[in-house]
Amino acid sequence: MTRVVTRADRSRDLVAMLVLLAGAALYAYAWYGMHNLATKQLVIPKGVPAMRYFDTYWQMFRVAKVLF
């Protein structure tokens, strides 16, 4: 069964694609952040534990998995 594709269908497709791209971008940002943290390329201010940064990137990673 075929039907005409409506403007609402295209709008839903666009929103789904944007959510997917946002998830992929967040995943990549979190991965690079954790990578830079592990290779000590990330400058961490004195007195701030590295685990705080790791936890932030980990939470970004978890949100990205839901979106992606």
DSSP file (Angstrom, degrees, kcal/mol; ACC not computed):
  #  RESIDUE AA STRUCTURE BP1 BP2  ACC     N-H-->O    O-->H-N    N-H-->O    O-->H-N    TCO  KAPPA ALPHA  PHI   PSI    X-CA   Y-CA   Z-CA
    1    1 A M              0   0    0      0, 0.0     2,-0.3     0, 0.0     0, 0.0   0.000 360.0 360.0 360.0 129.2    0.0    0.0    0.0
    2    2 A T        +     0   0    0      0, 0.0     2,-0.3     0, 0.0     0, 0.0  -0.865 360.0 179.4-118.0 153.2    1.4    3.4   -0.9
    3    3 A R        -     0   0    0     -2,-0.3     2,-0.2     3,-0.0     0, 0.0  -0.942  38.8 -83.3-144.7 167.1    0.4    6.8    0.0
    4    4 A V        -     0   0    0     -2,-0.3     2,-0.5     1,-0.1     0, 0.0  -0.521  44.1-120.4 -73.3 135.5    1.5   10.4   -0.6
    5    5 A V        -     0   0    0     -2,-0.2     2,-0.1     4,-0.0    -1,-0.1  -0.674  34.1-149.4 -79.3 124.0    4.3   11.6    1.6
    6    6 A T     >  -     0   0    0     -2,-0.5     4,-1.7     1,-0.1     5,-0.1  -0.378  25.0-108.8 -91.7 170.0    3.0   14.6    3.5
    7    7 A R  H  > S+     0   0    0      1,-0.2     4,-2.2     2,-0.2     5,-0.1   0.856 119.9  56.8 -64.4 -35.6    4.9   17.6    4.8
    8    8 A A  H  > S+     0   0    0      2,-0.2     4,-2.4     1,-0.2    -1,-0.2   0.876 103.8  53.7 -64.0 -37.8    4.4   16.3    8.4
    9    9 A D  H  > S+     0   0    0      1,-0.2     4,-2.1     2,-0.2    -1,-0.2   0.924 110.2  46.6 -61.5 -44.5    6.2   13.1    7.4
   10   10 A R  H  X S+     0   0    0     -4,-1.7     4,-2.3     2,-0.2    -2,-0.2   0.868 110.5  53.2 -65.9 -36.7    9.1   15.0    6.1
   11   11 A S  H  X S+     0   0    0     -4,-2.2     4,-2.4     2,-0.2    -2,-0.2   0.914 109.1  48.5 -65.3 -42.6    9.2   17.2    9.2
   12   12 A R  H  X S+     0   0    0     -4,-2.4     4,-2.5     1,-0.2    -2,-0.2   0.895 110.5  51.9 -63.6 -39.5    9.3   14.1   11.4
   13   13 A D  H  X S+     0   0    0     -4,-2.1     4,-2.3     2,-0.2    -2,-0.2   0.912 110.1  49.1 -62.0 -42.3   12.1   12.7    9.3
   14   14 A L  H  X S+     0   0    0     -4,-2.3     4,-2.4     2,-0.2    -2,-0.2   0.919 111.3  48.3 -64.1 -44.5   14.1   15.9    9.7
   15   15 A V  H  X S+     0   0    0     -4,-2.4     4,-2.3     1,-0.2    -2,-0.2   0.914 111.8  50.1 -63.0 -42.5   13.6   16.0   13.4
   16   16 A A  H  X S+     0   0    0     -4,-2.5     4,-2.2     1,-0.2    -1,-0.2   0.902 111.1  49.3 -62.3 -41.0   14.7   12.3   13.7
   17   17 A M  H  X S+     0   0    0     -4,-2.3     4,-2.5     2,-0.2    -2,-0.2   0.892 110.5  50.2 -66.3 -39.4   17.8   13.0   11.6
   18   18 A L  H  X S+     0   0    0     -4,-2.4     4,-2.4     2,-0.2    -2,-0.2   0.890 110.6  49.3 -66.3 -39.0   18.7   16.0   13.7
   19   19 A V  H  X S+     0   0    0     -4,-2.3     4,-2.2     2,-0.2    -2,-0.2   0.908 111.8  49.4 -65.0 -41.5   18.3   14.0   16.9
   20   20 A L  H  X S+     0   0    0     -4,-2.2     4,-2.2     2,-0.2    -2,-0.2   0.919 112.4  47.1 -63.4 -44.2   20.5   11.3   15.4
   21   21 A L  H  X S+     0   0    0     -4,-2.5     4,-2.5     2,-0.2    -2,-0.2   0.880 110.6  52.4 -66.0 -38.0   23.2   13.8   14.4
   22   22 A A  H  X S+     0   0    0     -4,-2.4     4,-2.4     2,-0.2    -1,-0.2   0.905 109.9  49.2 -63.8 -40.8   23.1   15.4   17.8
   23   23 A G  H  X S+     0   0    0     -4,-2.2     4,-2.3    44,-0.2    45,-0.2   0.909 111.7  48.2 -63.8 -42.7   23.6   12.0   19.4
   24   24 A A  H  X S+     0   0    0     -4,-2.2     4,-2.3     2,-0.2    -2,-0.2   0.900 112.7  48.5 -65.3 -40.7   26.6   11.3   17.1
   25   25 A A  H  X S+     0   0    0     -4,-2.5     4,-2.4     2,-0.2    -2,-0.2   0.910 112.6  47.7 -66.5 -42.0   28.2   14.7   17.8
   26   26 A L  H  X S+     0   0    0     -4,-2.4     4,-2.4     2,-0.2    -2,-0.2   0.891 111.1  51.8 -65.4 -39.3   27.8   14.3   21.5
   27   27 A Y  H  X S+     0   0    0     -4,-2.3     4,-2.4     2,-0.2    -2,-0.2   0.928 111.5  46.5 -61.0 -46.9   29.2   10.8   21.4
   28   28 A A  H  X S+     0   0    0     -4,-2.3     4,-2.6     2,-0.2     5,-0.2   0.907 112.3  50.5 -64.5 -42.0   32.3   12.0   19.4
   29   29 A Y  H  X S+     0   0    0     -4,-2.4     4,-2.1     1,-0.2    -1,-0.2   0.914 112.6  46.3 -62.4 -43.2   32.8   15.0   21.8
   30   30 A A  H  X S+     0   0    0     -4,-2.4     4,-2.5     2,-0.2     5,-0.2   0.897 112.3  51.1 -66.8 -39.8   32.6   12.7   24.9
   31   31 A W  H  X S+     0   0    0     -4,-2.4     4,-2.5     1,-0.2    -2,-0.2   0.940 112.2  45.5 -63.9 -46.9   35.0   10.2   23.3
   32   32 A Y  H  X S+     0   0    0     -4,-2.6     4,-2.7     2,-0.2    -1,-0.2   0.878 112.3  52.7 -64.9 -36.7   37.6   12.8   22.4
   33   33 A G  H  X S+     0   0    0     -4,-2.1     4,-1.9    -5,-0.2    -2,-0.2   0.931 112.2  43.6 -63.6 -45.8   37.2   14.3   25.9
   34   34 A M  H  X S+     0   0    0     -4,-2.5     4,-2.3     2,-0.2    -2,-0.2   0.876 113.7  52.4 -66.9 -36.4   37.8   11.0   27.6
   35   35 A H  H  X S+     0   0    0     -4,-2.5     4,-2.1    -5,-0.2    -2,-0.2   0.937 111.1  46.0 -63.5 -46.4   40.7   10.2   25.2
   36   36 A N  H  <>S+     0   0    0     -4,-2.7     5,-2.4     1,-0.2     6,-1.3   0.843 112.2  52.0 -65.9 -32.8   42.4   13.6   25.9
   37   37 A L  H ><5S+     0   0    0     -4,-1.9     3,-0.8    -5,-0.2    -1,-0.2   0.904 111.2  46.8 -67.9 -41.4   41.8   13.0   29.6
   38   38 A A  H 3<5S+     0   0    0     -4,-2.3    -2,-0.2     1,-0.2    -1,-0.2   0.842 114.6  45.7 -70.7 -33.8   43.5    9.6   29.4
   39   39 A T  T 3<5S-     0   0    0     -4,-2.1    -1,-0.2    -5,-0.2    -2,-0.2   0.327 111.8-119.6 -92.8   8.6   46.5   10.8   27.4
   40   40 A K  T < 5S+     0   0    0     -3,-0.8    -3,-0.2    -4,-0.2    -4,-0.1   0.798  78.5 124.5  59.7  33.1   46.9   13.8   29.7
   41   41 A Q      < +     0   0    0     -5,-2.4     2,-0.5    -6,-0.2    -4,-0.2   0.508  49.9  89.0 -93.7  -7.8   46.3   16.3   26.8
   42   42 A L  S    S-     0   0    0     -6,-1.3     2,-0.6    -9,-0.1    -9,-0.0  -0.798  78.4-133.0 -93.9 127.5   43.5   18.0   28.7
   43   43 A V        -     0   0    0     -2,-0.5    -2,-0.1     1,-0.0    -6,-0.0  -0.700  23.5-167.2 -83.2 119.1   44.6   20.8   31.0
   44   44 A I        -     0   0    0     -2,-0.6     3,-0.1    -7,-0.0     6,-0.1  -0.919  23.1-117.0-108.9 128.1   42.9   20.4   34.4
   45   45 A P    >   -     0   0    0      0, 0.0     3,-1.7     0, 0.0     2,-0.1  -0.266  41.3 -92.3 -60.7 148.7   43.0   23.3   36.9
   46   46 A K  T 3  S+     0   0    0      1,-0.2     0, 0.0     3,-0.0     0, 0.0  -0.362 111.4  25.2 -62.1 138.1   44.8   22.7   40.1
   47   47 A G  T 3  S+     0   0    0      1,-0.2    -1,-0.2    -3,-0.1     0, 0.0   0.350  95.1 108.2  90.2  -5.6   42.6   21.4   42.9
   48   48 A V    <   -     0   0    0     -3,-1.7    -1,-0.2    -4,-0.0     2,-0.1  -0.917  70.0-127.2-105.7 122.0   40.0   19.9   40.5
   49   49 A P    >>  -     0   0    0      0, 0.0     3,-1.0     0, 0.0     4,-0.8  -0.382   8.3-133.0 -69.1 144.2   40.0   16.1   40.4
   50   50 A A  H 3> S+     0   0    0      1,-0.3     4,-2.5     2,-0.2     3,-0.3   0.785 103.4  70.0 -64.8 -27.1   40.2   14.4   37.0
   51   51 A M  H 3> S+     0   0    0      1,-0.2     4,-2.8     2,-0.2    -1,-0.3   0.821  91.0  60.0 -62.0 -29.9   37.3   12.2   38.0
   52   52 A R  H <> S+     0   0    0     -3,-1.0     4,-1.7     2,-0.2    -1,-0.2   0.919 108.3  43.5 -63.3 -43.3   35.0   15.2   37.8
   53   53 A Y  H  X S+     0   0    0     -4,-0.8     4,-2.4    -3,-0.3     5,-0.2   0.918 113.5  51.3 -66.7 -43.7   35.9   15.6   34.2
   54   54 A F  H  X S+     0   0    0     -4,-2.5     4,-2.6     1,-0.2    -2,-0.2   0.918 108.5  51.3 -60.1 -43.2   35.6   11.9   33.5
   55   55 A D  H  X S+     0   0    0     -4,-2.8     4,-2.3     2,-0.2    -1,-0.2   0.883 108.9  51.5 -62.2 -38.9   32.2   11.8   35.1
   56   56 A T  H  X S+     0   0    0     -4,-1.7     4,-2.0     2,-0.2    -1,-0.2   0.936 112.7  44.7 -63.1 -46.7   31.0   14.7   32.9
   57   57 A Y  H  X S+     0   0    0     -4,-2.4     4,-2.3     1,-0.2    -2,-0.2   0.865 111.5  54.2 -66.1 -34.8   32.2   13.0   29.7
   58   58 A W  H  X S+     0   0    0     -4,-2.6     4,-2.2    -5,-0.2    -1,-0.2   0.906 108.0  49.0 -65.6 -41.2   30.7    9.7   30.9
   59   59 A Q  H  X S+     0   0    0     -4,-2.3     4,-2.2     2,-0.2    -1,-0.2   0.896 110.6  50.9 -65.5 -39.1   27.3   11.3   31.4
   60   60 A M  H  X S+     0   0    0     -4,-2.0     4,-2.5     1,-0.2    -2,-0.2   0.911 109.3  52.0 -61.2 -41.8   27.6   12.9   27.9
   61   61 A F  H  X S+     0   0    0     -4,-2.3     4,-2.0     1,-0.2    -2,-0.2   0.902 108.9  49.6 -60.7 -43.2   28.4    9.4   26.5
   62   62 A R  H  X S+     0   0    0     -4,-2.2     4,-1.3     2,-0.2    -1,-0.2   0.896 112.0  47.4 -66.3 -40.1   25.3    7.9   28.2
   63   63 A V  H  X S+     0   0    0     -4,-2.2     4,-2.1     1,-0.2    -1,-0.2   0.900 110.3  53.5 -65.7 -40.2   23.0   10.6   26.8
   64   64 A A  H  X S+     0   0    0     -4,-2.5     4,-3.3     1,-0.2    -2,-0.2   0.877 104.1  55.4 -63.8 -37.3   24.5   10.2   23.4
   65   65 A K  H  < S+     0   0    0     -4,-2.0    -1,-0.2     1,-0.2    -2,-0.2   0.869 107.6  49.9 -63.3 -34.8   23.9    6.4   23.4
   66   66 A V  H  < S+     0   0    0     -4,-1.3    -2,-0.2     2,-0.2    -1,-0.2   0.916 117.9  38.7 -68.3 -42.5   20.2    7.2   24.1
   67   67 A L  H  <        0   0    0     -4,-2.1   -44,-0.2     1,-0.2    -2,-0.2   0.852 360.0 360.0 -75.1 -34.8   20.0    9.6   21.2
   68   68 A F     <        0   0    0     -4,-3.3    -1,-0.2   -45,-0.2    -2,-0.2   0.438 360.0 360.0 -92.4 360.0   22.2    7.6   18.9
